[in-house]
Amino acid sequence: MTTIKLHNTLTRKKEVFTPIDPGNVRMYVCGPTVYDRAHLGNARPVVVFDVLFRLLRHVYGADHVTYVRNFTDVDDKINARAAESGREIGEITAETTQWFLDDMGALGALEPTHMPRATQYIPQMVSMIEDLIAKGHAYAAEGHVLFAVDSWREHYGALSGRSVDDMIAGARVEVAPYKKNPMDFVLWKPSTPDLPGWDSPWGRGRPGWHIECSAMAQELLGESFDIHGGGNDLMFPHHENEIAQSCCAHGDGTFARTWMHNEMLQVEGKKMSKSLGNFFTVRDLLDQGIPGAEIRYVFLSTHYRKPMDWTAERASAARFKLMDFCRYVEIYGDLQRAREIGPSSKLVAFLSDDLNTHGALSVLDELMNISDGTQLAADLVFLGFFSFGELERIVDDLRMAQSQLVPLAESLQSEREKAIASKDFSVVDSIKQKLGDAGVIVSMTKDGVKLEAGPNFDPASLELLR
């Protein structure tokens, strides 16, 4: 069996991945708070852990991997959006949840095995909070329930690598009078009549952010599971608090064995920010005509543990690269055979080395260089750039485009020969310009004229040349 090695944030080293139960490999990844469109940074962990999901399914079998990614549908940001818009909370969360699924699907992400909504697991959260209180790890105060960090002080901070004292000194946290320690965090808080709320032993209220993931993970994956992932902005306090409350509730110090965190995303070398005018949602890019495969290619060209820079230049390069791949599949590939062979062993080896996606992309170049369009097609599908159905449509379009370009190439060659004789290349230059505007790549050598459909090919524009 393939050996997978993953960098474990908790131990700060790359380790051989050994699942608790190879018959049920379990992974939890923190999902979005659904009140608006997903921005480009939100999409990076989705793509990263989608690749890991695909790898685990390949190695252990699709029926032996359980992947959970949650939706936070009870949150103060959602409440604020409802108040400012006058819309119902349920209407907002239903709409934005579907937006998220549509946009991530456009990036080639498979849907996880389970996609729980926080509001569906309130009883489990209440039960876990009651358990923490009974074990002395939480306390009720003024309608709130807080986790007592001092009850886990020896272990708290292991994931982020900071001591409690350092956290208190450097933290900007709400120091409420009912807190015993400034670092104590909310498990349950009271709700006013105008806010979402559920009955509980501590009065009508709603859960804190951290408890939802612990409760849902326990319910769907068990007290111990294999991998917990997310962006490194979640490492503290969210994941640190998840570990504390889950391990204290379970009593045996176990929760997720391997913790994985992706680095953040920049745009043109700067942190993405609305004030800088470089803030993009995934839908913004899709609506601009940038296909999801291109966005995915840019993401995967940088290792997940390194900062990723989204630039227009990299997006353009991805478009040409993917078109080259598709062209080689069209010329040299057998899509029926590609469906049967699975990913190449070299590609799997790169991904098995802590998701070395940059190395995996180099395999695609090697396959193109040796004109193995069949394996190239299989690897493109495995990496999530296309489905086989999409590849078939692209190949058909390329073949149709090429048939349209053959007579135009012959015509241009004829005009070129006339121009060489007359020394007047104005007609040739005009035709080349129109072809370029139609997204056609023109190559002119001593052997003749070659026309190829480029990434921006527009067949309708060719009518002007007929």
N, C-alpha and C positions, 0 to 999 in steps of 0.2 A: 504493500500500500504506500501511496505517496506520503512523505514526511512533510508536514507543514510546520514552519517556524514563524512565530508571531512575537512582536515586541510587546511585552507586558508592562504597562505604565506602573503597576504596583511594585514590581520587582526591579524595574528600570533596566531590563535586559531582554534579549531575544531568547525565546524558549521554544522547545519542541512542543507543539500542541498535542495534548493527549486528552481526548474528551472523557468526561465522567462515564458516559454510556455511548459507545460508538453507534448503537442502534437508535439513539435520539440525541443528536448534537444540538445544543440549545444556545441561542444568541438573542440578546436584548439590546436594542439601540434606541436612545431617546429621540422621540419624534417632535413635531412642531406644536407650538401653541397656535390654535387656529382662530386668528382674528383678521388676517390679511394675506396677501400673496406671499409666497415663499421667495426670498431674495436669493441671489446667487450663492451667498455663503451658506444658506440653509441647505442648498442642494449638494454641497460637497460631501458631507457624511452619508447622505443617501446613496450617492454614486460609489463612494469608497466601500461601504458595507454591502452594497449590492454585489460588487465584485467578490467580496469574501463569501457572501451567500452562495454565489454561483460556484465558487471553488469548493466550498464544503459539500454542496450537492453533488458535484462531480466526484469527489473523493469518497464520500460516505453513502451516496445514493440520495436521490431527491426526496424519497419517502422517509429519510432518516435525519432530516435537519428541520428544526423548528426555529423560525425567526419571528421575533416579536418587535414591532415598532409602534409606539403609542401615539395617541393624539391627546394633547392637553386641551380639554374643552370646558374647563372651569378655571378662570384666572382673572385677575384684576384688569388686565389689558382688554380682555373680552368684554368685561363689564363696562369699561370706559368706552369702548367702541359702540356698544349698544346704547349707552346714554347719549353719546354725541350724535348718533345716526337716527335714533328713535326706532330702531329695528329690534325685533325679538332676538334674544341670545341664541336660541336654538336655530333660528333662520341664518344667523351669521356663521355659526360654527358648522352647520350643514353645508353651506355654500363654500366656505373657505377650505373645508376638508376635501370636498370634491375638486376644488381648484388645485390643491396640493397633489392629489392623486393623478389628475390629468397632466400637470406640469412635470411631475417626476416620471410618469409613464412616457412622456415625450423625450425624456433623457435616457430611455431604455431601461429604467429600473423595474425589476420584477416586484410584484406586490408581496409583502411578507406573509408568512403563514397566518399570523394574527395581527390585527390592527385595533387594539382596544381603545375605547374612549374612557377617559378618567371618570366621567359621570356614571359609567356602567359598573364601577367597582367601588362605590362609596361604602357599602357594608363591609367589604374586605379591609378598607382603610380604617374604618372605625374599630374593627376587630383587632387589627395590628396595633392601633394606638392603645386600646384597652390592655393588651398584652404588655406593651412597653411600660405602662403605668404600674401594672401588677408586679413587674420585675424590677421596679425602681429606676427605670431609665427615662421616665417622663413624668410630668406633673401638670395638674390643672391649675389655672390661675386666671381669674376674671374672665371666664368664658373661653379662654384659650387653653390649649394643651401644648406644652413645649418639651422638646427633647433635652434632657440634662446632659450636656457635653461632659461635665465632670465625671459622670458615671462610665464614660468610655474614654477618659482623658489619655490613658496610656497608649491607645491605638489611634485616636482621632488625629488626622493629619498625615497618616502614612501614605495616602495616595498622592497628595499634593506636595508632600515633603516639608511640611511646616509644623511647628509646635503650636499648641493652643495659645501659649503666651505670645508668640510672634504674631499669630492671627489677631489676637485681641489688640495688640499694639498697632497693627497696620490696617485693621478692618474699619470700614465705614458701615456699621450696622445699627439698626434701630435698638437703642438701649431703653426698653420699656421698663417701667417700675416693677412690673410683675415678673421680670426675668431674674433668675438666680445668678446667671452668668451671662455676660454680654453676648457670648457665642451661642447660647441656647437658641434653637431654631423652632419655628412654628410647625406643629403637626396638625392643629385644628384651630380655626378662628371663628368668632361669632359673625353672623350675617344679619344685617338690618333687613327689614321687610322688603325693601326694593332690590335686594341682591339674591342670587341663587343660594339656597340653603337646604340642609337636610337635618332631620332630628337626630340627636345623639345624646349620650349620657351627660354631655357638657352644655346642652342647649342647642338651639338651632344654629347651624353654622356650615362651614365648608372646609375642605382639606387644604393644608399647605401644599406647596408645589412638590416638595421632595417625597412625601409619603406615597404619592400616587404611583410612582415607578416601582417602589419597593413592593407595594401591595399587588400590583398587576404582574410583576415578575414572579412573585411567589405563587400567585394563582395559576399562571400559565406555564411556568417553567420549573417550579419547585423551589425549595429553600436554597438549593445549590444548583448552579448551571455553569456553562462553559465560558461564554464571552459576553462582556458588556461593553458597548461602544458609544461614541459620540464625539462631538467637537471638543477641543481642549479647553474651550471657554466654560465647559460644564464640569471640568475636573473639580473645581472648588467654586461655590460650595455644594453644588447639586450632587455630584457623585460621591463626594466625601460624606455628605449627610445620608445618602442612600446606604452606603456601607455601614455607617454607625447604627442607624435604626434597624436595618435588616439583620445584621449580625447580633445585635442585642435582642431582637425579637426571636431569632432562631435559637439562640443559646449555645450554638456550637461554633461560633466564629466563622461561619461560612456564608458565602453569597456568590458573587461571580469570581471565577478563578483567574481569568485573563481580562485585563482592562486595556482597551485600545482607544486612542484619541487621535483624531486628525487635526492638523494645523489649520490656521485660519487662511482666509482668502483676501487678496488685495486686487485692486483694479488699477492698471497702469502704474504699478509701483507704490500705490498709496492705499491706506485703509479705506475701505468702502464707506462712504458717508454721504448723506443727503446734502449736507452743507457744502461738500466739495463737488457736488454735481456728478458723482461717479457711482451713484447707487442704482443698481439694476435688479429687478425681479427676473425670475426665469421667464415669465410670460413676456416681459419687455423684450428680451432677446429673441424669443420665438416669434413674436409679432413683427420684429424687424427683419424676419426672414433668415435668421440663423438657426439651422436645424439642430435638434437635440443631439444628434450624433456628433456634431462639431463641438458643442459645449462639453459633451462627455469626453471627447478626445483631448481637449485642452486640460480637463481635470486630471485625466489619467496620465498625462505626459509628465506630471510632477508626483513624486512619492508622497503618500498621504501624510507622512510625519514632517514634511517640509512645507513652508509657506508657499501658497500657489498664487501666481500673478496672472490675472485675466487681462489680456491686451487684445486690441483689434488685430494686431499683427499675428498673434498666435492663433486667433480664431480664423483668420484668412488662410494661414498655413495649414490648419486642420482641414479646412474645406478642400484645398487642393490635394492634400494627402489622402483623404477619404475617397475623393474622385479617382485618384490613381489606383487605389485598392480595388474599387468597383470596376474600373476599366480592365484590370488584370483578371478579375473574376469573370468578366464578360468574355474575354479572349481565351483564357486558359482554364476556366473552371467548369466543373461538373457539379451543379448544385444538388442533384439527386444523390450523388455519391457523398457530397459534403455533409448532407443530413445524417449519414450513417457512421462517419468516422470519428466525430468528436474532436476536441481541441488537441493541438500538437503537444507532445510531451515536453518540449522545450518551453512552450508558453506556460504550461502548468507548473514547471519547475521554477520559473521566475515568480509567478504569483505565490507559490508556496514558500518563497523566501520573503516573508513579511510584506506580502502584496507589492512586489517590485513591478509596478505597472509600466514604468519607463522601460524596463527590460522586456516586458511582454510586448510592448509596441515595437521594439526592435525586431522581434520575431516576425511581425507582419512585413517589415521591410525585407527581411531575408527571404521570406516566401515569395515576395514580389520579384526579387532579384533572380530567383531560380525558376520563375514562371509557374509556380505551383498554385494556380488559382483555386483549386479544390480545397486544399488545406487552408488557404487564405480565407476562403468563404466560411469555413467551419470556425476558424479562430475569430473572425469578425463578429460572428453571431455569439460565440461564447463570451466575448468581452462586452456584449450588449450594445454594440453600435447599430446593428440591424437584426431584424428577424429574418428567417429564410424567405418568408413571403415578401418582405420589403426588398430583399436582395433580388429576388426574381423580377419584381417590378422595375427595379433600377436597371437590371441587365436588359430587359425588354426595351426600356426607353433608350438605353445606349445604342442598342442595335438599330432601332428605328431612326435615331438621330444620325447614326453613321450612314445609313442608306440615303438619307437626305443630303448628306455632305459630299457623297461621292461625285455627283454631277457638278457640284459647286467647285470641288477641287479641280476637276477636269477643265472647267471654264476659267478658273483662275490661272491654271497652268498655261492655257492658250493665250490669255491676256499678258501673262508674264513673258512668253516668247515674243509676242509683238513688241512689248516694251523694251526688251533687250535689243531688238533690231532697230527700234526708233529712238531709243534713249529717252523715251517719255514714259515715266512710271506713274503718272497721275491717276490713270484708271486703276492700276494695280493697287496703289495706295488707298484709293477710295474704297475698293472692294475689301481690302484688309481691315479698314476702319469699321466698315459695316459688319463684317464678320466678328470682329472683336467686340463691337457693341452688342452682338447677339450671343456673346459668351462662347465663341468658337476660338480654339487655340490654333493659330496658323503657324506651320513650320515650312520654310522654303529652303531647300538644299539643292545641290547639283543633281540629285536624283529625282527631283520633282517637288510637288506641293502635297503637304499632308494636313488635313483638317481633322480636329478632334473636338468633341463636345467638352467644354470646360465646366467648372462648378456652377457657373451662372448661365448655362446654356438656355436660350429662349428660342424654341423652334418657330414661334410666330414671327419673330424678327427676320427670319430668313426669307419671308415672302417678298421683302423689298429687293431681294437679289435675284428673284426668279424672272 
